[in-house]
Each structure stands twice: as structure tokens, then as C-alpha cells.
Amino acid sequence: MRIAALLLIIFGLLGLLTSCAHTNPPPMDMQEAIQRATTPCDHEALAEHYEETAKELQSKVKEYKKMLESYGSVTFNYGKEGLALQSQSKNLINLYEQAIKANMDMADSHRAMAAEIK
């Protein structure tokens, strides 16, 4: 009887702890992570973070390219604002593509650092 009660308490506490756990981890403090990176695994984790960020940015590029197409096909509906929206979309696409390149370069750098340490 005591064992059953003890198991019930343990599983109850485990259930409580898992329900309180964060499903989304807090954002990575990149400056601290870069400074503490000393092992190949650390650099691989940073490279994966940069690649994941680049993938997220790529999805934004696709979204803005779709918007740009919609503004271009019916510019007369938007008037002067349509031209401004097109220009803004082009600028955002350009900025996101630059950010993608920078993130991929950082990922490549960290993969090279990981390879040097091995």
C-alpha cells in the first residue's frame, strides 16, 4: 500500500513538472553562446541555429515575393500606394536575402571552426 501511494505521488509530481515545462525554449543569447563555444558540438549548435534562422528568413522572402506579385498584377487598384508597396516589398526582399547570406556565412564559419577543433 505504501509503495502504491509513493508511486502515485512520484508520478503526480512528474506530471506536474512536465506540465510546467516550457514548450518553447527561451531565445539563445548569441553573444554569450559564441563566447562560450569551445567544443565542436558548441560550434555545430551555433551553425544549426544560423541555418534555422536562414530558413525562417527564406520563408519571409517567399511571402514578400508573393505580395510583390499581387501588387504588380493589380497596381491600378492600389494607385500611388501600390508603387510604394512594390518598392517596400523589393527592399524587404533584398534585406532578407542579405540576412540569409550573412546567416549562412556564419553557419559555414562555425562548421569550419568545429572541423578545426576535431
Backbone bond lengths (Angstrom), bond angles and torsions (degrees), N, CA, C in turn:
res aa  C-N    CA-C-N  psi(-1)  N-CA   C-N-CA  omega(-1)  CA-C   N-CA-C  phi
1 M - - - 1.448 - - 1.530 110.87 -
2 R 1.332 115.75 -41.35 1.466 119.86 178.81 1.523 110.70 -64.54
3 I 1.320 116.75 -39.82 1.463 120.76 -179.33 1.524 110.15 -64.48
4 A 1.306 117.33 -41.51 1.468 121.10 179.43 1.524 110.06 -63.87
5 A 1.319 117.25 -42.04 1.466 120.86 179.25 1.522 110.32 -66.25
6 L 1.335 117.12 -41.25 1.460 121.72 178.91 1.533 110.62 -63.67
7 L 1.332 117.04 -44.06 1.466 120.64 177.92 1.528 111.45 -63.40
8 L 1.311 116.25 -38.92 1.463 120.47 178.19 1.521 110.31 -63.34
9 I 1.301 117.84 -43.06 1.468 121.80 178.62 1.530 110.26 -64.70
10 I 1.330 117.18 -44.74 1.468 120.80 -178.67 1.527 110.68 -62.37
11 F 1.345 116.64 -48.14 1.466 119.11 179.84 1.526 111.59 -67.31
12 G 1.301 117.37 -32.64 1.462 120.53 176.05 1.516 111.47 -64.56
13 L 1.340 116.48 -44.05 1.461 120.50 177.59 1.525 111.77 -66.08
14 L 1.335 116.79 -40.42 1.466 119.54 176.94 1.524 111.32 -62.73
15 G 1.313 116.51 -40.67 1.460 120.13 176.94 1.516 111.71 -63.07
16 L 1.324 116.17 -40.40 1.465 120.77 178.54 1.515 110.51 -65.35
17 L 1.318 117.41 -43.67 1.462 121.03 -179.70 1.519 112.05 -64.81
18 T 1.324 117.53 -41.63 1.462 119.09 -179.63 1.522 111.82 -70.69
19 S 1.317 117.55 -29.53 1.462 118.96 177.92 1.518 111.19 -73.07
20 C 1.317 117.63 -23.43 1.460 121.57 179.33 1.521 112.62 -89.40
21 A 1.308 117.18 -10.30 1.459 120.82 -177.75 1.520 109.85 -67.74
22 H 1.326 115.32 146.28 1.464 120.90 178.39 1.519 109.50 -74.50
23 T 1.306 116.17 132.46 1.459 118.92 176.73 1.524 110.27 -83.55
24 N 1.322 117.17 -30.94 1.459 121.21 175.91 1.519 108.13 -107.89
25 P 1.332 117.86 119.20 1.453 118.83 -179.84 1.526 109.94 -68.17
26 P 1.312 117.37 154.35 1.466 118.85 178.42 1.519 109.85 -64.78
27 P 1.333 117.51 155.02 1.461 119.10 -179.16 1.530 110.98 -60.98
28 M 1.308 114.73 146.80 1.455 120.80 -178.29 1.526 109.98 -73.17
29 D 1.328 117.14 132.40 1.460 121.48 173.10 1.522 106.11 -79.30
30 M 1.313 116.28 98.09 1.454 120.93 -170.76 1.524 112.18 -63.77
31 Q 1.318 117.59 -40.82 1.460 120.09 -178.59 1.536 109.93 -59.90
32 E 1.302 116.03 -45.77 1.461 120.68 179.91 1.528 110.84 -67.63
33 A 1.320 117.06 -41.50 1.462 120.97 -179.61 1.527 110.95 -63.53
34 I 1.314 116.95 -39.31 1.469 120.62 179.80 1.522 109.94 -67.80
35 Q 1.323 116.90 -42.30 1.466 120.18 -179.08 1.522 111.98 -66.73
36 R 1.313 117.51 -32.73 1.468 121.36 -178.12 1.522 113.75 -88.94
37 A 1.310 117.80 -5.22 1.463 120.71 -177.36 1.524 109.84 -70.97
38 T 1.322 116.05 111.42 1.461 120.69 -179.76 1.521 112.47 -128.31
39 T 1.313 116.93 -18.89 1.465 120.14 -177.41 1.525 109.70 -108.64
40 P 1.327 116.59 161.74 1.469 119.04 176.06 1.534 111.80 -58.36
41 C 1.333 116.95 -35.70 1.472 120.06 179.48 1.528 111.26 -64.29
42 D 1.329 116.89 -38.66 1.461 120.77 177.73 1.523 110.51 -61.10
43 H 1.334 115.78 -46.52 1.468 119.84 -178.82 1.526 111.22 -68.79
44 E 1.323 117.65 -35.00 1.469 120.82 176.43 1.532 110.04 -64.42
45 A 1.337 116.74 -40.73 1.463 120.42 179.01 1.519 110.49 -63.78
46 L 1.334 116.86 -40.91 1.466 120.01 177.48 1.524 110.76 -64.98
47 A 1.325 116.45 -41.69 1.470 120.25 178.72 1.523 110.65 -61.36
48 E 1.327 116.63 -42.92 1.467 119.98 178.30 1.528 111.21 -64.25
49 H 1.329 116.78 -37.55 1.470 120.11 178.03 1.534 110.17 -62.46
50 Y 1.334 116.18 -45.72 1.469 119.56 179.25 1.522 111.39 -63.91
51 E 1.321 117.31 -39.44 1.466 120.06 178.55 1.525 111.38 -66.38
52 E 1.319 116.91 -39.55 1.467 120.76 178.51 1.537 110.21 -64.32
53 T 1.326 115.79 -40.87 1.457 119.94 177.20 1.523 110.43 -62.86
54 A 1.325 116.86 -40.86 1.463 120.66 178.79 1.527 110.89 -63.09
55 K 1.335 117.21 -38.36 1.470 120.46 177.83 1.529 110.88 -64.26
56 E 1.330 116.55 -41.28 1.463 119.96 178.38 1.525 110.71 -63.58
57 L 1.329 115.81 -40.77 1.459 119.89 178.59 1.523 110.91 -66.49
58 Q 1.333 116.68 -35.67 1.466 120.23 178.76 1.525 110.64 -63.24
59 S 1.321 117.45 -37.00 1.463 119.55 177.46 1.525 110.70 -66.00
60 K 1.334 117.11 -34.28 1.469 119.79 176.30 1.524 110.88 -67.72
61 V 1.333 116.74 -37.43 1.463 120.29 177.61 1.526 109.57 -61.03
62 K 1.329 116.98 -45.30 1.471 120.28 178.77 1.521 110.84 -60.18
63 E 1.329 116.03 -41.70 1.466 120.63 -179.97 1.531 110.92 -61.94
64 Y 1.335 116.30 -45.74 1.461 119.19 -179.04 1.523 112.09 -71.01
65 K 1.323 118.20 -29.66 1.464 119.94 175.86 1.529 110.43 -67.08
66 K 1.338 116.44 -37.93 1.467 119.40 176.05 1.530 110.12 -64.36
67 M 1.322 116.18 -43.04 1.468 119.38 178.02 1.515 110.94 -60.89
68 L 1.339 116.16 -43.52 1.456 120.77 -179.78 1.522 110.97 -60.16
69 E 1.329 116.64 -41.14 1.465 120.15 177.31 1.524 110.91 -62.54
70 S 1.323 116.87 -41.60 1.469 119.07 -178.62 1.522 110.87 -68.53
71 Y 1.332 117.55 -36.12 1.468 119.28 177.53 1.518 110.80 -68.69
72 G 1.342 116.51 -35.81 1.462 120.42 -178.26 1.512 112.63 -71.54
73 S 1.322 117.63 -32.22 1.466 119.43 -176.07 1.521 112.58 -78.60
74 V 1.314 118.28 -24.05 1.471 120.84 -179.17 1.533 110.55 -132.68
75 T 1.325 116.63 48.43 1.462 121.08 -178.35 1.521 111.67 -58.53
76 F 1.325 117.02 -36.09 1.467 120.73 -177.41 1.525 111.62 -62.55
77 N 1.318 118.61 -25.21 1.465 121.01 178.27 1.522 112.44 -72.62
78 Y 1.346 116.00 -27.29 1.458 120.07 -175.62 1.525 113.39 -97.25
79 G 1.325 117.74 -17.49 1.454 120.79 -179.19 1.520 111.28 66.58
80 K 1.359 115.49 -142.20 1.464 120.16 -179.64 1.529 111.30 -62.60
81 E 1.316 116.06 -32.54 1.467 119.58 179.39 1.520 111.15 -63.63
82 G 1.331 116.74 -30.82 1.455 121.01 178.89 1.512 111.62 -62.41
83 L 1.338 116.27 -41.54 1.463 120.29 178.23 1.525 110.37 -67.28
84 A 1.326 116.61 -38.56 1.466 120.02 177.74 1.527 110.55 -66.03
85 L 1.334 116.65 -40.36 1.460 120.21 178.60 1.522 111.36 -65.16
86 Q 1.333 116.75 -38.78 1.462 120.39 177.06 1.528 110.46 -62.79
87 S 1.315 115.63 -46.35 1.462 120.31 -179.64 1.524 111.31 -62.31
88 Q 1.320 115.91 -44.02 1.459 120.28 179.68 1.531 110.75 -63.95
89 S 1.311 117.10 -41.24 1.467 120.64 178.90 1.522 110.82 -63.57
90 K 1.342 117.07 -42.84 1.464 120.50 178.62 1.526 111.10 -62.16
91 N 1.340 116.01 -42.00 1.464 119.77 179.11 1.527 111.37 -64.52
92 L 1.323 116.97 -42.60 1.463 120.38 179.33 1.531 111.22 -65.29
93 I 1.324 116.47 -40.52 1.462 120.17 177.64 1.529 109.71 -60.08
94 N 1.329 115.97 -44.76 1.465 120.79 179.63 1.531 110.89 -61.88
95 L 1.329 117.09 -45.01 1.467 120.86 -179.83 1.526 111.71 -65.06
96 Y 1.325 116.78 -42.41 1.465 119.84 178.39 1.531 111.11 -64.26
97 E 1.332 117.10 -39.31 1.462 119.62 178.95 1.525 111.43 -65.65
98 Q 1.336 117.14 -36.56 1.462 120.51 175.21 1.532 110.65 -64.84
99 A 1.325 116.25 -40.94 1.462 120.90 179.26 1.531 110.80 -66.37
100 I 1.333 117.06 -37.14 1.465 120.98 176.99 1.525 109.67 -61.84
101 K 1.331 116.05 -46.14 1.465 120.36 179.75 1.529 110.58 -62.07
102 A 1.325 117.63 -43.13 1.466 121.09 179.61 1.526 110.94 -63.02
103 N 1.323 117.39 -42.27 1.465 120.82 178.92 1.526 111.47 -65.56
104 M 1.310 117.29 -41.22 1.465 120.05 179.02 1.532 110.84 -67.67
105 D 1.336 116.98 -36.39 1.464 120.06 175.73 1.529 110.79 -63.32
106 M 1.327 116.38 -41.45 1.464 120.28 178.29 1.532 110.26 -65.05
107 A 1.319 116.99 -40.52 1.463 120.61 178.11 1.526 110.11 -61.78
108 D 1.330 116.72 -43.85 1.469 120.39 178.82 1.524 110.93 -63.10
109 S 1.334 116.89 -39.63 1.468 120.88 179.16 1.527 111.08 -62.36
110 H 1.331 116.10 -44.08 1.462 119.08 -178.77 1.528 111.47 -70.70
111 R 1.318 117.65 -32.69 1.466 119.38 175.40 1.535 109.98 -66.37
112 A 1.336 117.07 -38.28 1.461 120.72 177.26 1.532 110.66 -65.49
113 M 1.334 116.82 -40.37 1.463 120.42 177.84 1.523 110.71 -64.02
114 A 1.314 116.69 -39.94 1.456 120.77 178.65 1.530 110.40 -63.70
115 A 1.322 116.16 -39.31 1.467 120.29 179.49 1.535 111.35 -67.97
116 E 1.335 117.55 -35.31 1.458 121.20 179.15 1.525 111.39 -67.22
117 I 1.326 116.73 -36.06 1.453 120.98 -176.71 1.521 111.20 -72.21
118 K 1.335 116.94 -33.79 1.471 121.31 -176.95 1.469 111.48 -59.84
